[in-house]
Amino acid sequence: MENQIIGHKKVIDFLNKSIQKNKISHAYLFEGPEQIGKKLVAMEFALAVQNREKVISSLSSARERTSEMNPDLLVINPEKGESVSIAQIRELQNQLSLFPHSKKYKVAIIDNAEVMTVEAANSLLKTLENPSATTIIILVVSSSEGVLPTIRSRCQTIKFPIPSARELKYFLKDCRKSDREIEELINFSRQRPGVIMELLNNKEFFEQQKKDSEKFSKIINSGITEKINYAEEISKEEFGRIENILNLWMVILRSSFLDCYKESSGNKNLKRRISGIIKEIQRSKSLILKKKANARLVLENLLINC
């Protein structure tokens, strides 16, 4: 269940046809929100290309073991979860310069490629400018804006949408959860399959999401002192936890936004206000995660203006 690809039928169909017609690009940019299955599809595509078979809709443990023992499949992840370094890219280039060990292609997958250092990106660009007939490079990104335009122009971009609620409900039908719990899973995850798996496998994380949801609903109607105190409390958390909290706030507000649409047109001002707050949360999250501003001050300003 953990490694199942949910949705992305159009993407998979397109990739299937590329293999069938032997129209495979030397470089791809898989773009879409975090934790929706882009890397799983990249892995499956890589293995399918190498074995000249169709991309299938789920990953078996046997295929996972195949990828781990496959010297012609190279996967690069950010070092310490921060950035892809030039040393990693140079090692990758060294590996790609060698002929495939046993497959037709060497395939390299660079996850979170938007966090490559400038030096790493410029180094990778040289490889993309002189592609080899036996290599395929797949860059997996949340947003192509963080990728050099010169790199983007040399890749075939494949956009990944967020799976629909219907697809997720079908996926969750056998997970022994009530309809209400399934709705909570979908809402708290922002329809991200990867987050759903975290919620299913970590009861504490699921319960924490519920508590954070209740806290935000309460604090948004509280006074300035309470908001300042809560901002200070959150700012002491790790960046990953802060990101989860801010993402949850956006989920709650988007739900309110949709509720407004279902009601009369007299809610136009409220719709505009909710939309503005969501944009401000997105901006605040970017400032905090990129360490461009003091987290406590950013959160204080955000909550006071909610």
N, C-alpha and C positions, 0 to 999 in steps of 0.2 A: 504493500500500500504506500509506503514512504516514497518509493522511487517511481510512482506512476505519473505519467504525463497527463495532466488534466486540461482538456480543451486544445486549442491551437490546431484544429483540423485543417484549416486553410493553409497554414504554414507548412504542416507536415505533408499535405497533398502537393504543395509547390515543390518542396524538397524531393519528394518521391519522383515527380516528373523530371526534375533536374537530373536525378540519377539515371532514370530510365532513358532519357534522351542524350545522356552524356554531355549535358550542358552545365558543368560544374565550375563555379568561379574559383579563382585562386585565393580570394579573400572575402569574408562575410562580416557584416556588423549586425549582430542580433541585439535589437533594441527593445526595451520594454521595462515596466515597473519591476522592482525587486521581488524576488521569491515567487515568481509565477511559472517557473519551469524552463527558462531560457537555456540554462546550462544543461539540463537534462536532455532537451531537444538537441543541443549542440553535440553532446556525447553520443546520442543515438544516431545522429546524422553522420558523425565521424566514423562510427563503427559500420554503418550501412554503406557508406562510400567505400570504405576499405574492403568490405566483404561483398560489394556489388549486389546488395539486396535492398528490399524496401525498408524505409523507416517505419518502425512499428509504434504502437501507441503507449507501450509501457516498457519499463526496464526490468529485466529479471536479474536475480543475483548472479546467474551464470554470465550474463553480459557484463555485469560490473567486474567480475573477476577477470573476464577477457580484457577489459580496458586496463586493469591494473597490471596485467602481464604483457601488455602490448607495447613494445618499444617504439612503435610508429605512431603512437598517440601520446601527445605531450600536453600536459595541463599546467598552466601557470596561474597561481593565485597571489594576491597581494601579500607582501611580507608583513608578518605581525598584524595583518588586517588593515594596513595603512596604505601602502603604495606598491606598485610594480616597479622594481628598480632596473637600472640599466644593466646591472650584473645579471639579472634574470633574463633580460632580453638578449644579451650577448651569448649566454649559455644556450638559449633557445636557437639563436642563429647558428651556433656551432652545430647543434643537433640537426637542424634543418639542412645544413650544407652536406650532410651525409646522405647516401642513397637509402631509400626505405629498406628496412631489415627483411620484411617478408610480405609487405602489402604493396599495392600500386602507389599509394600516397602516404606521406607523413602528414598527419593532421595536428595542428597546434591550436589549443583553445586557451585564450587569455581571458580569465574571469575578472569582472570589474575593471575592464581595460581603461575606463575613464580616469582611474587614479594612477595611471602611469606617470612617472616623473617626466619632465620635459626632455631630459637627456634620453630616457628610455623610448619615448615616443619618436624622437628624431632618429634614433637608431633603428627602430622598427620600420620607419618610413623607407629607409634604404632598402630593406628586404622587400617591401611591398612594391617599390619602384622597379625592382628586377625580379619578378616572380619566377619561381621554378615550376616546371611542368609536373613535378612530383610532390609538391607541397600545397596544403590548404591551410589558411589561417582564419580562425573564427574569433572575433572580438565580441565578448558578451558585455553589454553596458545597460545601465538604467536610463541614461540619457546621452545622446550623441553629442550634446553641446560641450561635454567635457573632453571630446576627442578632437585632435587637430583636423581642420578642414582638409588638409592635404592627405590625411589618412582616410577620412570619410570618403573622399572622392575616388579612392582606389579600392573601396569595398562595396559589395552588393549589400544594401541595407534590407534587413528583414525585420519588420515591426511585429511585436508580440502584444496582443491586447490582453487585458485582464479577463480571465475566464468568467462566464456569466454565472449568475446565482443559480440558474437552472442546471448548468453543468456541475457546479459544486454540490448541489443537493443530490444529484444522481450519484456522484462520487461518494457522498456521505451516507447513502441510504442503508448501508450495511454496518455502520459504525456503532450501532446500539446506543444512539442518542435520541432524545425526544425531539419533536419538531421545534420546540422552543430553543433547545440547546444547539440544534443545527443552525437556527437563525442567528444565535449569538456567535457561533463559530464563524459564520460568514461575515457578520457585521464587524466583529472584533478583528478579524484577519484582513479587513478591507478587500475581501475576495482574493487574497493571495494564498495559493495552495501551500506554499512553504510555511507560512505563518499558521495555517490551519493544522499542519502536522505538528508544529510546536505546541499548539494549544491542546491537541489530542494526546500528545505524549508527555505533556507536563501539566499536571493538574494545578500545581501552584501558580504557574504562569496564567492559566485560564482564570483562576480565582483572583489573581492580581489585576487582570484586565477588568473584571467586574468591579473590584474595589476602586480602581482608577476612574472607571466610568461614573460611578456613584459620586466620587469625590469631585470630579469636574462639574457635574450637574449641580452640586451643592455650592461649590466655590464661585461659580460664574455669577451667582446671585448674592454673593456675600459682599461685605464692605472692603475698603482698600487695605485695611490692616491684615485681614485674613488672606487677601490675595498676595500681599507682599510676603507674608510668612510662608505661604504655600510655594511661592516662587523660590524662596531661599531653600526650602526643603527639597524641591526637585533639583535645583542647581547642584546639590551635593552628590547627586547620583552619577553613575557612569554614563558616558555618552550614548551607549546602546539603549539604556533604560530611558533616558531623556527622549530619545528618538521615538521609542515605543509609545511613550505618554503623549507626545505631540501628534503622532499618527492617529492615536485613539481619539484625541480631541477633534481632529478633522473628520473622522468617521461619525462622531456624534453630531457635529454641526451639519455635515452633509445630509444626515438623516432628517434633521430639523428643516433643512433647506427643501428637501423633497416633500416633507409634510406641508410646507407652505404652498408649494405648487398645487397640492391636492385641494387646498382651500380656496377661498375667494381671492380675487385680484387685489383686494384691499391690503394684502400683505407685501406689496412691492417694496416698501421701505425695509421691512424685516429681511426679505430675501437679499436685498442689496447689502444690508449690514452683515448678514451671515457670510455672504460671499466675500466681503472685505476682510472679515476675521480669518476665514480659511486662507486667504492669500497672505495675510500677516503671519499666520502660523507657519506657512511654508517658507516665508522669508526668514523668520526667526530661527527655524530649524536649520536652514542653510548657514546662517551666521554662526550658530552654536557649533555645529558639526565641523565646520571649516575653521573653527577657532578664531574667527574674525572679530569676536566681541565677547564681553564678559557674560557668561550664561545667566547669572542671577539678574543682572540689569535687563537683559533682553527679555527674560521671562516675566520680570516685574512689569515692564512696559506692556508686554503682551496681555497679561491678565488684567491689568488696570483698565486697559482699553477694550476689554471684552464686554 
